[in-house]
Amino acid sequence: MNRTYLSRDAYRKLQGELKYLKSVKRRQISKDLSMPGL
């Protein structure tokens, strides 16, 4: 098994998850800001 290839794949997967979490968090924040009473 090529370890560098494995780590690169895992790194790419990790980056994708981080990007997804960031977009979800941003959406949640904008939703909170648009809510009245905050």
PyMOL Python script that loads the backbone (N, CA, C, O; Angstrom):
from pymol import cmd

cmd.read_pdbstr("""\
ATOM      1  N   MET A   1       0.846  -1.202   0.000  1.00  0.00           N
ATOM      2  CA  MET A   1       0.000   0.000   0.000  1.00  0.00           C
ATOM      3  C   MET A   1       0.882   1.253   0.000  1.00  0.00           C
ATOM      4  O   MET A   1       1.877   1.334   0.720  1.00  0.00           O
ATOM      5  N   ASN A   2       0.498   2.200  -0.807  1.00  0.00           N
ATOM      6  CA  ASN A   2       1.242   3.447  -0.843  1.00  0.00           C
ATOM      7  C   ASN A   2       0.690   4.376   0.237  1.00  0.00           C
ATOM      8  O   ASN A   2      -0.450   4.834   0.159  1.00  0.00           O
ATOM      9  N   ARG A   3       1.508   4.641   1.229  1.00  0.00           N
ATOM     10  CA  ARG A   3       1.041   5.410   2.378  1.00  0.00           C
ATOM     11  C   ARG A   3       0.746   6.871   1.995  1.00  0.00           C
ATOM     12  O   ARG A   3      -0.217   7.464   2.483  1.00  0.00           O
ATOM     13  N   THR A   4       1.579   7.435   1.125  1.00  0.00           N
ATOM     14  CA  THR A   4       1.375   8.838   0.755  1.00  0.00           C
ATOM     15  C   THR A   4       0.050   9.006   0.016  1.00  0.00           C
ATOM     16  O   THR A   4      -0.653   9.999   0.204  1.00  0.00           O
ATOM     17  N   TYR A   5      -0.285   8.031  -0.825  1.00  0.00           N
ATOM     18  CA  TYR A   5      -1.547   8.091  -1.558  1.00  0.00           C
ATOM     19  C   TYR A   5      -2.721   8.004  -0.583  1.00  0.00           C
ATOM     20  O   TYR A   5      -3.715   8.717  -0.713  1.00  0.00           O
ATOM     21  N   LEU A   6      -2.579   7.116   0.389  1.00  0.00           N
ATOM     22  CA  LEU A   6      -3.631   6.943   1.386  1.00  0.00           C
ATOM     23  C   LEU A   6      -3.844   8.232   2.160  1.00  0.00           C
ATOM     24  O   LEU A   6      -4.978   8.679   2.332  1.00  0.00           O
ATOM     25  N   SER A   7      -2.746   8.833   2.630  1.00  0.00           N
ATOM     26  CA  SER A   7      -2.864  10.048   3.427  1.00  0.00           C
ATOM     27  C   SER A   7      -3.423  11.187   2.585  1.00  0.00           C
ATOM     28  O   SER A   7      -4.174  12.029   3.079  1.00  0.00           O
ATOM     29  N   ARG A   8      -3.047  11.204   1.299  1.00  0.00           N
ATOM     30  CA  ARG A   8      -3.552  12.263   0.431  1.00  0.00           C
ATOM     31  C   ARG A   8      -5.066  12.113   0.266  1.00  0.00           C
ATOM     32  O   ARG A   8      -5.806  13.097   0.267  1.00  0.00           O
ATOM     33  N   ASP A   9      -5.509  10.862   0.125  1.00  0.00           N
ATOM     34  CA  ASP A   9      -6.944  10.610  -0.025  1.00  0.00           C
ATOM     35  C   ASP A   9      -7.680  11.000   1.250  1.00  0.00           C
ATOM     36  O   ASP A   9      -8.737  11.630   1.199  1.00  0.00           O
ATOM     37  N   ALA A  10      -7.117  10.623   2.387  1.00  0.00           N
ATOM     38  CA  ALA A  10      -7.734  10.963   3.665  1.00  0.00           C
ATOM     39  C   ALA A  10      -7.743  12.472   3.861  1.00  0.00           C
ATOM     40  O   ALA A  10      -8.699  13.029   4.401  1.00  0.00           O
ATOM     41  N   TYR A  11      -6.678  13.132   3.421  1.00  0.00           N
ATOM     42  CA  TYR A  11      -6.584  14.585   3.556  1.00  0.00           C
ATOM     43  C   TYR A  11      -7.663  15.257   2.716  1.00  0.00           C
ATOM     44  O   TYR A  11      -8.312  16.203   3.163  1.00  0.00           O
ATOM     45  N   ARG A  12      -7.849  14.759   1.492  1.00  0.00           N
ATOM     46  CA  ARG A  12      -8.864  15.332   0.604  1.00  0.00           C
ATOM     47  C   ARG A  12     -10.257  15.142   1.217  1.00  0.00           C
ATOM     48  O   ARG A  12     -11.102  16.036   1.162  1.00  0.00           O
ATOM     49  N   LYS A  13     -10.475  13.957   1.800  1.00  0.00           N
ATOM     50  CA  LYS A  13     -11.765  13.677   2.419  1.00  0.00           C
ATOM     51  C   LYS A  13     -11.993  14.619   3.602  1.00  0.00           C
ATOM     52  O   LYS A  13     -13.091  15.136   3.806  1.00  0.00           O
ATOM     53  N   LEU A  14     -10.920  14.827   4.377  1.00  0.00           N
ATOM     54  CA  LEU A  14     -10.997  15.697   5.543  1.00  0.00           C
ATOM     55  C   LEU A  14     -11.309  17.125   5.123  1.00  0.00           C
ATOM     56  O   LEU A  14     -12.124  17.801   5.751  1.00  0.00           O
ATOM     57  N   GLN A  15     -10.656  17.583   4.054  1.00  0.00           N
ATOM     58  CA  GLN A  15     -10.898  18.940   3.556  1.00  0.00           C
ATOM     59  C   GLN A  15     -12.351  19.096   3.129  1.00  0.00           C
ATOM     60  O   GLN A  15     -12.974  20.123   3.397  1.00  0.00           O
ATOM     61  N   GLY A  16     -12.886  18.086   2.469  1.00  0.00           N
ATOM     62  CA  GLY A  16     -14.277  18.135   2.036  1.00  0.00           C
ATOM     63  C   GLY A  16     -15.224  18.225   3.220  1.00  0.00           C
ATOM     64  O   GLY A  16     -16.202  18.973   3.185  1.00  0.00           O
ATOM     65  N   GLU A  17     -14.933  17.461   4.271  1.00  0.00           N
ATOM     66  CA  GLU A  17     -15.788  17.489   5.458  1.00  0.00           C
ATOM     67  C   GLU A  17     -15.727  18.844   6.137  1.00  0.00           C
ATOM     68  O   GLU A  17     -16.743  19.367   6.596  1.00  0.00           O
ATOM     69  N   LEU A  18     -14.521  19.413   6.200  1.00  0.00           N
ATOM     70  CA  LEU A  18     -14.350  20.724   6.827  1.00  0.00           C
ATOM     71  C   LEU A  18     -15.132  21.780   6.063  1.00  0.00           C
ATOM     72  O   LEU A  18     -15.796  22.630   6.657  1.00  0.00           O
ATOM     73  N   LYS A  19     -15.044  21.716   4.741  1.00  0.00           N
ATOM     74  CA  LYS A  19     -15.758  22.687   3.905  1.00  0.00           C
ATOM     75  C   LYS A  19     -17.259  22.560   4.133  1.00  0.00           C
ATOM     76  O   LYS A  19     -17.973  23.559   4.215  1.00  0.00           O
ATOM     77  N   TYR A  20     -17.731  21.301   4.233  1.00  0.00           N
ATOM     78  CA  TYR A  20     -19.156  21.043   4.447  1.00  0.00           C
ATOM     79  C   TYR A  20     -19.602  21.590   5.799  1.00  0.00           C
ATOM     80  O   TYR A  20     -20.643  22.238   5.907  1.00  0.00           O
ATOM     81  N   LEU A  21     -18.794  21.319   6.836  1.00  0.00           N
ATOM     82  CA  LEU A  21     -19.135  21.795   8.176  1.00  0.00           C
ATOM     83  C   LEU A  21     -19.170  23.317   8.220  1.00  0.00           C
ATOM     84  O   LEU A  21     -20.036  23.909   8.863  1.00  0.00           O
ATOM     85  N   LYS A  22     -18.216  23.944   7.528  1.00  0.00           N
ATOM     86  CA  LYS A  22     -18.165  25.406   7.511  1.00  0.00           C
ATOM     87  C   LYS A  22     -19.413  25.980   6.867  1.00  0.00           C
ATOM     88  O   LYS A  22     -19.994  26.938   7.378  1.00  0.00           O
ATOM     89  N   SER A  23     -19.833  25.398   5.743  1.00  0.00           N
ATOM     90  CA  SER A  23     -21.013  25.908   5.038  1.00  0.00           C
ATOM     91  C   SER A  23     -22.261  25.705   5.902  1.00  0.00           C
ATOM     92  O   SER A  23     -23.141  26.564   5.942  1.00  0.00           O
ATOM     93  N   VAL A  24     -22.329  24.562   6.592  1.00  0.00           N
ATOM     94  CA  VAL A  24     -23.476  24.293   7.450  1.00  0.00           C
ATOM     95  C   VAL A  24     -23.513  25.289   8.603  1.00  0.00           C
ATOM     96  O   VAL A  24     -24.571  25.812   8.953  1.00  0.00           O
ATOM     97  N   LYS A  25     -22.336  25.548   9.194  1.00  0.00           N
ATOM     98  CA  LYS A  25     -22.253  26.475  10.315  1.00  0.00           C
ATOM     99  C   LYS A  25     -22.643  27.874   9.876  1.00  0.00           C
ATOM    100  O   LYS A  25     -23.336  28.596  10.593  1.00  0.00           O
ATOM    101  N   ARG A  26     -22.180  28.253   8.668  1.00  0.00           N
ATOM    102  CA  ARG A  26     -22.487  29.585   8.153  1.00  0.00           C
ATOM    103  C   ARG A  26     -23.996  29.725   7.932  1.00  0.00           C
ATOM    104  O   ARG A  26     -24.587  30.768   8.212  1.00  0.00           O
ATOM    105  N   ARG A  27     -24.603  28.649   7.423  1.00  0.00           N
ATOM    106  CA  ARG A  27     -26.042  28.672   7.181  1.00  0.00           C
ATOM    107  C   ARG A  27     -26.787  28.804   8.512  1.00  0.00           C
ATOM    108  O   ARG A  27     -27.769  29.538   8.621  1.00  0.00           O
ATOM    109  N   GLN A  28     -26.301  28.085   9.510  1.00  0.00           N
ATOM    110  CA  GLN A  28     -26.936  28.132  10.826  1.00  0.00           C
ATOM    111  C   GLN A  28     -26.826  29.527  11.421  1.00  0.00           C
ATOM    112  O   GLN A  28     -27.780  30.027  12.017  1.00  0.00           O
ATOM    113  N   ILE A  29     -25.667  30.156  11.264  1.00  0.00           N
ATOM    114  CA  ILE A  29     -25.448  31.496  11.804  1.00  0.00           C
ATOM    115  C   ILE A  29     -26.369  32.501  11.123  1.00  0.00           C
ATOM    116  O   ILE A  29     -26.983  33.334  11.790  1.00  0.00           O
ATOM    117  N   SER A  30     -26.467  32.424   9.805  1.00  0.00           N
ATOM    118  CA  SER A  30     -27.333  33.359   9.075  1.00  0.00           C
ATOM    119  C   SER A  30     -28.790  33.139   9.473  1.00  0.00           C
ATOM    120  O   SER A  30     -29.574  34.086   9.530  1.00  0.00           O
ATOM    121  N   LYS A  31     -29.147  31.885   9.748  1.00  0.00           N
ATOM    122  CA  LYS A  31     -30.507  31.578  10.168  1.00  0.00           C
ATOM    123  C   LYS A  31     -30.770  32.209  11.537  1.00  0.00           C
ATOM    124  O   LYS A  31     -31.843  32.762  11.781  1.00  0.00           O
ATOM    125  N   ASP A  32     -29.766  32.117  12.435  1.00  0.00           N
ATOM    126  CA  ASP A  32     -29.900  32.697  13.767  1.00  0.00           C
ATOM    127  C   ASP A  32     -30.014  34.213  13.686  1.00  0.00           C
ATOM    128  O   ASP A  32     -30.781  34.830  14.424  1.00  0.00           O
ATOM    129  N   LEU A  33     -29.232  34.811  12.770  1.00  0.00           N
ATOM    130  CA  LEU A  33     -29.244  36.268  12.641  1.00  0.00           C
ATOM    131  C   LEU A  33     -30.574  36.759  12.098  1.00  0.00           C
ATOM    132  O   LEU A  33     -31.024  37.848  12.454  1.00  0.00           O
ATOM    133  N   SER A  34     -31.206  35.976  11.245  1.00  0.00           N
ATOM    134  CA  SER A  34     -32.472  36.400  10.649  1.00  0.00           C
ATOM    135  C   SER A  34     -33.639  36.162  11.603  1.00  0.00           C
ATOM    136  O   SER A  34     -34.741  36.663  11.380  1.00  0.00           O
ATOM    137  N   MET A  35     -33.396  35.394  12.668  1.00  0.00           N
ATOM    138  CA  MET A  35     -34.461  35.127  13.639  1.00  0.00           C
ATOM    139  C   MET A  35     -34.723  36.364  14.486  1.00  0.00           C
ATOM    140  O   MET A  35     -33.771  37.021  14.909  1.00  0.00           O
ATOM    141  N   PRO A  36     -35.964  36.700  14.743  1.00  0.00           N
ATOM    142  CA  PRO A  36     -36.289  37.851  15.594  1.00  0.00           C
ATOM    143  C   PRO A  36     -36.035  37.533  17.064  1.00  0.00           C
ATOM    144  O   PRO A  36     -36.176  36.391  17.500  1.00  0.00           O
ATOM    145  N   GLY A  37     -35.663  38.553  17.810  1.00  0.00           N
ATOM    146  CA  GLY A  37     -35.466  38.371  19.241  1.00  0.00           C
ATOM    147  C   GLY A  37     -34.045  38.001  19.615  1.00  0.00           C
ATOM    148  O   GLY A  37     -33.800  37.591  20.750  1.00  0.00           O
ATOM    149  N   LEU A  38     -33.087  38.137  18.684  1.00  0.00           N
ATOM    150  CA  LEU A  38     -31.703  37.811  19.015  1.00  0.00           C
ATOM    151  C   LEU A  38     -30.850  39.065  19.017  1.00  0.00           C
ATOM    152  O   LEU A  38     -29.649  38.994  19.275  1.00  0.00           O
TER     153      LEU A  38
END
""", "prot")
cmd.dss("prot")
cmd.show_as("cartoon", "prot")
cmd.util.cbc("prot")
cmd.orient("prot")
